[in-house]
């Protein structure tokens, strides 16, 4: 099969399309033939060697994809050969034609969801669910600000929060992004390039502030986030590209909490709960991954450049 391989950490050019042996399933394992592969910013950090957790070289990037079950190992009961699935993690890397997964990493893909959409499920929706409901403990009736709501995680957070009965405020940096997040369920859409957008936010609920902030770029926004929280408010840091200076008094005055998260830290039982909720949302149609761009697998380097550009409008996927 063909797969992207990384033999040294560095820029996008270190990813090369190579011929490698087809994976074979052992007991409790599943081989999936991929039809679409999700591209996430975290994969660029890993490839560059700047991420805290580094894989052994050489490796194949990626953890998100969708396709059909090719073969199964002894003892596998959750899926059958030929079944449509999305994957949430892999033993061999998702930037490939075939992928080896543990049974627990493979989840049914409802018929109404395309393979391209299935490739955009795992990291965005699991991250958004974890941030909203397992870290921030958001509940119906609260107000949530989703910073950078037009990207993959942002869209997922908007859809999940709206379905759960929260008042949703999203930000984006383009008119297209603002339209997109409104279409996906945000009650209010603010342009974060507008110098007065935080004043607009406070005007929405009479200066009370927001209960929860889902923060995609903490190194830019965290200090200001603390000034627009309600009392008892929570900020969940999903992404950051550097250091940031904050005034602790802004947190003290509001009894505020800053929470970090990363998916590899999620315990198995909580991860199972996340995917049970995601599966239900996909089947019901309340969760609808948005695909902005499709590229051939051989153009993985271009996908890594594109996923780091500002103004995201949904997910980028690779097609094997």
The 8 nearest C-alpha neighbors of each residue, nearest first, counted from 0:
[[1, 19, 21, 18, 96, 20, 2, 97],
 [2, 0, 18, 17, 96, 95, 19, 16],
 [1, 3, 95, 17, 16, 94, 4, 18],
 [2, 4, 16, 15, 94, 59, 14, 17],
 [5, 3, 59, 15, 58, 14, 2, 16],
 [4, 6, 14, 57, 58, 7, 13, 59],
 [7, 5, 57, 56, 4, 58, 8, 13],
 [8, 6, 5, 9, 13, 56, 57, 46],
 [7, 9, 47, 48, 46, 13, 6, 5],
 [10, 8, 47, 13, 46, 7, 48, 11],
 [9, 11, 12, 47, 13, 8, 46, 14],
 [12, 10, 300, 13, 14, 303, 9, 304],
 [11, 13, 14, 10, 300, 15, 9, 301],
 [14, 12, 11, 5, 10, 9, 15, 7],
 [15, 13, 5, 12, 4, 3, 11, 300],
 [14, 16, 3, 4, 17, 13, 5, 12],
 [17, 15, 3, 2, 297, 4, 1, 14],
 [18, 16, 2, 1, 3, 15, 19, 4],
 [17, 19, 1, 0, 2, 20, 16, 3],
 [18, 20, 0, 1, 17, 21, 2, 22],
 [21, 19, 0, 22, 18, 1, 23, 2],
 [20, 22, 0, 19, 23, 97, 98, 1],
 [23, 21, 99, 20, 24, 98, 30, 97],
 [22, 24, 21, 25, 30, 99, 70, 72],
 [25, 23, 72, 28, 29, 71, 30, 22],
 [24, 26, 72, 28, 27, 23, 73, 71],
 [25, 27, 73, 72, 28, 74, 24, 75],
 [26, 28, 75, 74, 72, 102, 73, 101],
 [29, 27, 101, 24, 72, 102, 25, 26],
 [28, 30, 71, 100, 24, 99, 102, 101],
 [29, 31, 99, 70, 69, 98, 24, 68],
 [32, 30, 68, 69, 98, 67, 97, 33],
 [33, 31, 97, 67, 66, 69, 96, 68],
 [32, 34, 66, 96, 65, 35, 97, 31],
 [33, 35, 66, 65, 318, 114, 319, 32],
 [36, 34, 318, 115, 65, 64, 118, 317],
 [37, 35, 64, 317, 118, 316, 63, 318],
 [36, 38, 316, 118, 63, 119, 64, 315],
 [39, 37, 316, 315, 36, 40, 61, 302],
 [38, 40, 41, 42, 37, 306, 43, 122],
 [41, 39, 42, 43, 306, 307, 44, 38],
 [42, 40, 44, 43, 39, 45, 50, 46],
 [43, 41, 45, 40, 44, 39, 46, 61],
 [42, 44, 46, 41, 40, 45, 47, 303],
 [45, 43, 41, 50, 47, 42, 49, 46],
 [44, 46, 50, 42, 48, 43, 47, 49],
 [47, 45, 43, 8, 48, 44, 42, 9],
 [46, 48, 9, 8, 44, 45, 49, 10],
 [47, 49, 8, 45, 46, 50, 44, 9],
 [50, 48, 44, 47, 45, 51, 46, 53],
 [49, 51, 45, 44, 52, 48, 53, 47],
 [50, 52, 53, 49, 45, 48, 44, 54],
 [53, 51, 50, 54, 45, 49, 48, 263],
 [52, 54, 45, 51, 50, 55, 48, 49],
 [55, 53, 56, 52, 58, 45, 57, 46],
 [54, 56, 57, 58, 53, 6, 7, 5],
 [57, 55, 58, 6, 54, 7, 5, 8],
 [56, 58, 6, 5, 55, 4, 7, 59],
 [57, 59, 56, 5, 4, 60, 55, 54],
 [58, 60, 92, 4, 3, 94, 5, 91],
 [61, 59, 92, 94, 93, 58, 42, 62],
 [60, 62, 93, 92, 94, 63, 42, 59],
 [61, 63, 88, 93, 89, 92, 87, 64],
 [64, 62, 37, 118, 87, 86, 121, 36],
 [65, 63, 118, 36, 86, 37, 35, 85],
 [66, 64, 85, 118, 117, 114, 35, 33],
 [65, 67, 33, 34, 32, 84, 83, 31],
 [66, 68, 83, 82, 81, 32, 31, 84],
 [67, 69, 31, 80, 81, 82, 70, 30],
 [70, 68, 31, 30, 80, 32, 67, 81],
 [71, 69, 30, 80, 68, 29, 72, 24],
 [72, 70, 29, 24, 28, 30, 75, 73],
 [73, 71, 26, 25, 24, 28, 27, 75],
 [74, 72, 26, 75, 27, 71, 25, 28],
 [73, 75, 27, 26, 76, 72, 28, 71],
 [76, 74, 27, 73, 72, 77, 71, 102],
 [75, 77, 78, 74, 79, 102, 27, 73],
 [76, 78, 75, 102, 79, 103, 106, 105],
 [79, 77, 76, 82, 75, 80, 107, 68],
 [80, 78, 82, 81, 68, 77, 76, 71],
 [79, 81, 68, 82, 69, 70, 71, 78],
 [80, 82, 68, 67, 79, 69, 83, 70],
 [81, 83, 67, 68, 80, 79, 84, 78],
 [84, 82, 67, 108, 66, 107, 81, 68],
 [85, 83, 107, 108, 106, 66, 65, 67],
 [84, 86, 65, 106, 117, 108, 64, 105],
 [87, 85, 105, 64, 104, 63, 88, 65],
 [88, 86, 104, 121, 63, 62, 105, 85],
 [87, 89, 62, 104, 86, 63, 100, 90],
 [88, 90, 100, 91, 92, 62, 99, 93],
 [89, 91, 100, 99, 92, 88, 101, 98],
 [90, 92, 89, 99, 98, 59, 93, 100],
 [93, 91, 59, 60, 61, 89, 94, 62],
 [92, 94, 61, 62, 95, 98, 60, 63],
 [95, 93, 3, 61, 60, 2, 92, 59],
 [96, 94, 2, 93, 97, 1, 3, 319],
 [95, 97, 33, 319, 1, 32, 0, 2],
 [98, 96, 32, 95, 31, 33, 30, 21],
 [97, 99, 31, 30, 91, 93, 100, 92],
 [98, 100, 30, 90, 91, 29, 89, 22],
 [101, 99, 89, 29, 90, 28, 104, 102],
 [100, 102, 28, 103, 104, 29, 27, 89],
 [101, 103, 28, 104, 105, 27, 29, 100],
 [102, 104, 101, 105, 106, 100, 77, 271],
 [105, 103, 87, 101, 102, 88, 86, 100],
 [104, 106, 86, 103, 102, 85, 84, 87],
 [105, 107, 84, 85, 86, 108, 104, 103],
 [108, 106, 84, 83, 109, 85, 105, 82],
 [107, 109, 84, 83, 85, 106, 110, 112],
 [110, 108, 111, 112, 282, 107, 281, 83],
 [111, 109, 112, 108, 113, 83, 282, 107],
 [110, 112, 109, 113, 282, 284, 281, 108],
 [111, 113, 110, 109, 116, 117, 108, 114],
 [114, 112, 116, 115, 117, 111, 110, 108],
 [113, 115, 117, 65, 116, 35, 118, 34],
 [116, 114, 118, 35, 113, 117, 316, 119],
 [115, 117, 113, 119, 288, 118, 114, 112],
 [116, 118, 114, 65, 119, 120, 115, 85],
 [117, 119, 64, 37, 65, 36, 115, 116],
 [120, 118, 116, 117, 37, 288, 314, 121],
 [121, 119, 117, 124, 118, 123, 122, 288],
 [120, 122, 87, 125, 124, 123, 63, 119],
 [121, 123, 125, 126, 124, 120, 63, 119],
 [124, 122, 152, 126, 151, 125, 121, 120],
 [123, 125, 127, 155, 126, 120, 121, 122],
 [124, 126, 128, 122, 127, 121, 123, 129],
 [127, 125, 129, 123, 124, 128, 122, 130],
 [126, 128, 156, 124, 130, 129, 125, 152],
 [127, 129, 125, 131, 130, 126, 132, 124],
 [130, 128, 133, 126, 127, 131, 132, 125],
 [131, 129, 134, 127, 128, 132, 126, 135],
 [132, 130, 135, 128, 137, 129, 127, 133],
 [131, 133, 136, 137, 129, 135, 128, 134],
 [132, 134, 129, 136, 135, 130, 131, 128],
 [133, 135, 130, 136, 132, 129, 131, 258],
 [134, 136, 131, 137, 132, 130, 233, 133],
 [137, 135, 132, 133, 134, 131, 138, 130],
 [136, 138, 132, 135, 131, 141, 211, 139],
 [139, 137, 141, 140, 136, 165, 163, 132],
 [138, 140, 164, 165, 141, 163, 137, 166],
 [139, 141, 165, 164, 138, 166, 142, 163],
 [142, 140, 165, 139, 210, 138, 166, 143],
 [141, 143, 166, 209, 210, 165, 167, 211],
 [144, 142, 211, 167, 212, 209, 210, 168],
 [143, 145, 212, 168, 169, 146, 167, 211],
 [146, 144, 169, 213, 148, 212, 168, 147],
 [145, 147, 170, 214, 148, 169, 213, 215],
 [148, 146, 171, 170, 149, 153, 215, 145],
 [153, 147, 149, 169, 145, 154, 146, 170],
 [148, 150, 312, 176, 153, 154, 147, 180],
 [151, 149, 313, 311, 153, 312, 148, 152],
 [150, 152, 313, 314, 153, 123, 154, 155],
 [153, 151, 123, 155, 154, 150, 127, 156],
 [148, 152, 154, 150, 156, 155, 151, 149],
 [155, 153, 157, 156, 151, 148, 152, 149],
 [154, 156, 152, 124, 158, 153, 157, 127],
 [155, 157, 127, 153, 159, 154, 158, 160],
 [158, 156, 154, 160, 155, 159, 161, 185],
 [157, 159, 155, 161, 156, 160, 286, 162],
 [160, 158, 156, 162, 161, 157, 155, 163],
 [159, 161, 163, 157, 165, 162, 158, 156],
 [160, 162, 158, 164, 163, 165, 159, 157],
 [161, 163, 159, 160, 164, 158, 285, 165],
 [164, 162, 160, 161, 165, 139, 159, 138],
 [163, 165, 139, 161, 162, 140, 160, 166],
 [166, 164, 139, 140, 141, 160, 161, 142],
 [165, 167, 142, 143, 141, 186, 140, 164],
 [166, 168, 185, 143, 186, 165, 142, 144],
 [169, 167, 144, 187, 185, 188, 186, 143],
 [170, 168, 145, 188, 148, 144, 146, 185],
 [171, 169, 189, 146, 147, 148, 190, 188],
 [170, 172, 190, 147, 176, 177, 173, 191],
 [171, 173, 190, 191, 192, 310, 176, 170],
 [174, 172, 176, 175, 171, 177, 310, 190],
 [173, 175, 177, 176, 178, 172, 171, 190],
 [176, 174, 178, 173, 177, 179, 312, 172],
 [175, 177, 179, 173, 149, 174, 171, 178],
 [176, 178, 174, 179, 180, 175, 171, 188],
 [177, 179, 175, 181, 176, 180, 174, 182],
 [180, 178, 176, 182, 181, 177, 175, 183],
 [179, 181, 183, 182, 177, 178, 185, 149],
 [180, 182, 185, 178, 184, 183, 179, 177],
 [181, 183, 179, 180, 184, 178, 185, 177],
 [184, 182, 180, 181, 158, 185, 179, 157],
 [183, 185, 181, 182, 161, 158, 186, 157],
 [186, 184, 181, 167, 187, 168, 180, 169],
 [185, 187, 167, 168, 184, 166, 181, 188],
 [186, 188, 168, 185, 169, 167, 189, 181],
 [189, 187, 169, 170, 177, 168, 181, 185],
 [190, 188, 170, 191, 169, 196, 171, 187],
 [189, 191, 171, 172, 192, 170, 193, 196],
 [190, 192, 193, 172, 170, 171, 196, 189],
 [193, 191, 190, 172, 194, 196, 171, 195],
 [192, 194, 191, 196, 195, 190, 189, 172],
 [195, 193, 196, 192, 191, 197, 198, 190],
 [196, 194, 198, 193, 197, 199, 191, 192],
 [195, 197, 199, 193, 198, 194, 191, 200],
 [198, 196, 200, 199, 195, 201, 227, 194],
 [197, 199, 201, 200, 195, 196, 202, 206],
 [200, 198, 196, 202, 197, 201, 195, 203],
 [201, 199, 197, 198, 203, 202, 196, 204],
 [200, 202, 206, 198, 203, 199, 208, 204],
 [203, 201, 205, 199, 200, 204, 206, 198],
 [202, 204, 200, 201, 205, 199, 206, 187],
 [203, 205, 202, 206, 207, 201, 208, 200],
 [204, 206, 202, 207, 203, 201, 208, 200],
 [207, 205, 201, 208, 202, 204, 203, 200],
 [208, 206, 205, 229, 204, 201, 209, 228],
 [209, 207, 229, 228, 227, 206, 201, 210],
 [210, 208, 228, 229, 142, 211, 143, 227],
 [209, 211, 232, 142, 229, 143, 141, 228],
 [210, 212, 143, 233, 232, 209, 234, 144],
 [213, 211, 234, 144, 143, 145, 214, 235],
 [214, 212, 145, 235, 146, 234, 144, 236],
 [213, 215, 236, 146, 237, 216, 217, 212],
 [214, 216, 238, 237, 146, 217, 147, 239],
 [217, 215, 239, 238, 218, 214, 219, 220],
 [216, 218, 221, 239, 220, 219, 214, 215],
 [217, 219, 243, 241, 242, 239, 216, 220],
 [220, 218, 217, 216, 221, 243, 222, 239],
 [221, 219, 217, 223, 222, 224, 218, 216],
 [220, 222, 217, 224, 223, 219, 218, 225],
 [223, 221, 245, 224, 220, 225, 244, 246],
 [222, 224, 226, 225, 221, 220, 227, 245],
 [225, 223, 221, 226, 222, 227, 220, 228],
 [224, 226, 223, 228, 227, 249, 222, 250],
 [225, 227, 223, 224, 228, 249, 222, 250],
 [228, 226, 208, 224, 225, 209, 229, 201],
 [229, 227, 208, 209, 232, 225, 226, 210],
 [228, 230, 208, 232, 209, 210, 207, 231],
 [231, 229, 253, 232, 254, 228, 255, 210],
 [230, 232, 255, 254, 253, 229, 233, 210],
 [231, 233, 210, 255, 229, 228, 230, 211],
 [234, 232, 256, 211, 255, 257, 135, 210],
 [235, 233, 212, 257, 211, 258, 213, 256],
 [236, 234, 258, 213, 259, 214, 257, 130],
 [235, 237, 259, 214, 238, 258, 234, 217],
 [238, 236, 215, 214, 235, 260, 259, 213],
 [239, 237, 215, 216, 236, 217, 214, 240],
 [240, 238, 216, 217, 218, 241, 215, 237],
 [241, 239, 218, 216, 238, 242, 217, 219],
 [240, 242, 218, 239, 243, 217, 219, 216],
 [243, 241, 218, 244, 240, 239, 217, 219],
 [242, 244, 218, 245, 241, 219, 217, 221],
 [243, 245, 222, 246, 242, 218, 221, 219],
 [246, 244, 222, 247, 243, 221, 223, 249],
 [245, 247, 248, 249, 222, 244, 250, 225],
 [248, 246, 250, 249, 245, 251, 252, 225],
 [247, 249, 251, 250, 246, 252, 253, 245],
 [248, 250, 247, 252, 251, 225, 246, 226],
 [251, 249, 255, 247, 248, 253, 252, 254],
 [252, 250, 248, 254, 253, 249, 247, 255],
 [253, 251, 249, 250, 254, 248, 255, 230],
 [252, 254, 230, 255, 251, 250, 231, 229],
 [255, 253, 231, 251, 252, 250, 230, 256],
 [256, 254, 250, 232, 253, 231, 233, 251],
 [255, 257, 233, 258, 234, 232, 254, 250],
 [258, 256, 234, 233, 235, 259, 255, 236],
 [259, 257, 235, 234, 236, 256, 260, 134],
 [260, 258, 236, 235, 237, 257, 261, 134],
 [261, 259, 237, 236, 262, 258, 130, 235],
 [260, 262, 263, 264, 259, 237, 265, 126],
 [261, 263, 264, 265, 126, 260, 125, 122],
 [264, 262, 265, 261, 266, 260, 52, 270],
 [265, 263, 262, 261, 266, 260, 267, 270],
 [264, 266, 262, 263, 270, 269, 267, 261],
 [267, 265, 269, 268, 270, 264, 263, 271],
 [268, 266, 270, 269, 271, 265, 272, 264],
 [269, 267, 271, 270, 266, 272, 265, 273],
 [268, 270, 272, 271, 266, 267, 273, 265],
 [271, 269, 267, 273, 272, 268, 265, 266],
 [272, 270, 268, 274, 269, 273, 267, 275],
 [271, 273, 269, 275, 270, 274, 276, 268],
 [274, 272, 270, 276, 271, 275, 125, 277],
 [273, 275, 277, 276, 271, 272, 278, 270],
 [274, 276, 272, 278, 273, 277, 271, 279],
 [275, 277, 279, 274, 273, 278, 280, 272],
 [278, 276, 274, 280, 279, 275, 281, 273],
 [279, 277, 281, 275, 280, 276, 274, 282],
 [278, 280, 282, 276, 277, 281, 283, 275],
 [279, 281, 277, 283, 286, 285, 282, 278],
 [280, 282, 286, 284, 278, 283, 279, 277],
 [281, 283, 279, 280, 284, 109, 278, 111],
 [284, 282, 280, 281, 285, 279, 286, 278],
 [285, 283, 281, 286, 282, 280, 287, 111],
 [284, 286, 280, 283, 281, 287, 162, 158],
 [287, 285, 281, 280, 284, 158, 288, 159],
 [286, 288, 289, 285, 284, 281, 116, 158],
 [289, 287, 116, 119, 290, 286, 120, 155],
 [288, 290, 313, 314, 287, 291, 116, 151],
 [291, 289, 314, 313, 292, 315, 288, 116],
 [290, 292, 313, 314, 315, 312, 289, 293],
 [291, 293, 315, 290, 316, 294, 314, 313],
 [294, 292, 316, 317, 315, 318, 295, 291],
 [293, 295, 317, 318, 298, 316, 296, 292],
 [296, 294, 318, 317, 297, 298, 319, 293],
 [295, 297, 319, 317, 298, 318, 299, 294],
 [296, 298, 295, 299, 16, 3, 15, 319],
 [299, 297, 296, 301, 300, 295, 294, 302],
 [298, 300, 302, 301, 296, 297, 303, 317],
 [301, 299, 11, 303, 302, 298, 12, 304],
 [300, 302, 304, 298, 303, 299, 305, 11],
 [301, 303, 299, 305, 300, 304, 306, 298],
 [304, 302, 300, 306, 301, 305, 43, 299],
 [303, 305, 301, 302, 306, 307, 300, 308],
 [304, 306, 302, 308, 307, 303, 301, 315],
 [307, 305, 303, 308, 304, 302, 40, 39],
 [308, 306, 305, 304, 40, 309, 303, 43],
 [307, 309, 305, 306, 310, 304, 311, 303],
 [310, 308, 311, 307, 172, 306, 305, 150],
 [309, 311, 172, 312, 173, 308, 176, 171],
 [312, 310, 150, 309, 149, 313, 308, 306],
 [313, 311, 149, 150, 291, 176, 310, 314],
 [312, 314, 150, 151, 289, 291, 290, 311],
 [313, 315, 290, 151, 291, 289, 119, 316],
 [316, 314, 292, 38, 291, 293, 290, 37],
 [317, 315, 37, 293, 36, 38, 35, 294],
 [316, 318, 294, 36, 296, 295, 35, 293],
 [317, 319, 295, 35, 296, 294, 34, 36],
 [318, 296, 96, 295, 34, 317, 95, 35]]
